Amino acid sequence: MITDPELLKSLLHQGALMPQEEMLEIKRKRGQLFIGIPKETSFQERRVALVPEAVSLLVANGHRVMVETGAGEGTNFTDTEYSEAGASISYDKKEVYSCDIIFKVAPPSEDEIELMPGNQTFISALQIATQPKEILQKLMQKKMTCIAWDYIKDEEGVFSVVRTMGEIAGNTAILVAGELLSSYTLGKGMMLGGVAGVQPTEVKKGRRKKAQCKQAKLQNLREAERLKG
């Protein structure tokens, strides 16, 4: 162990002259995107357009993301998580809707369109078939470039986002139904499940038909459905 004061002083001096870590400013890339994530206001809509992990990826590539406070509450994402991912948290809804690009889950309401200054890009589920005509006209008047993710097709001509959301809804529906049926306060006190001796994958159709699914891959089922149609 070194105890000589002069030697220790010399070593410390040498260490100070060694290359040290330095924080350098990251240059902003050309074509920087300014993305706004508003809080969803539709009835029972708890989703959020971007999760913190996606925000972190965008920020790492030089883009700016602004998130309205409380936007992730429905999915248990806090403002702190978004802030740590690199997003700026805004308490002004109008400021979020002033971003160049707006990501949203549900279609916009008339009040939300009024907050948009115009000449922006709006990415959301527009649900054109059921959307009131006035909503679409106001978007056109604002000269908005709208991308409806519910109308995006993949290379096979399938609405991939809608299909994915449908699969999630189908799986979740059974869980929600089971929870509601078994509720001791509001439900019927019934337990949703299989019968003893019957495999969970065995499903009855109607009264006479029976279909049994044995470790079938989802892609194989889709291919069989396509060939059948």
BELBELBEL-V670631 format. One line per field, one symbol per residue. ss: DSSP state (H for helix, E for strand, L for the rest). A space follows every 10 residues. Layout:
ss: ???
//
This chain:
ss: LLLLHHHHHH HHHHHHLLLL LLLLLLLLLL LLLEEEELLL LLLLLLLLLL LHHHHHHHHH LLLEEEEELL LLHHHLLLHH HHHHLLLEEE LLHHHHLLLL EEELLLLLLH HHHHLLLLLL EEEELLLLLL LLHHHHHHHH HLLLEEEEHH HLLLLLLLLH HHHHHHHHHH HHHHHHHHHH HHLLLLLLLL LLLLLLLLLL LEEEELLLEE EELLLLLHHH HHHHHHHHL
//
